[in-house]
Amino acid sequence: MNPADELRTAAEKIRTLSKAISAPDERDQVFHAEGTDVTQGRTGLYDVATTQTTELADYIAAMHPGVGTALADWLDFEADLITRVPGAELRGRSGHALAVARQINGGEPR
């Protein structure tokens, strides 16, 4: 798989996971950590997760679907850049985006 495809695959995975959340309009929902529970909602609260530590709950709340959507948009932007600029994946921002995409996709390049 070429680097642009790796980026697009990661972006699509994030979007698919985001759509699986059951609360309505998940992109605009506020996420909140209350102890070890993570909830979301503007018009009502929906349980998202229960964790063993407050730190993990805070982290999950900070990485809500709006963050995921922004990350997916960035990965798609970098994929388009790599397609247009030969070697872009080997330097700077695009290289960092590719490293993030590889983590999302499960590690090493495919």
Summary of the structure (lengths in Angstrom):
residues: 110
radius of gyration: 16.0
end to end distance: 5.2
largest distance: 48.2
contacts: 316
relative contact order: 0.21
helix: 60%
strand: 12%
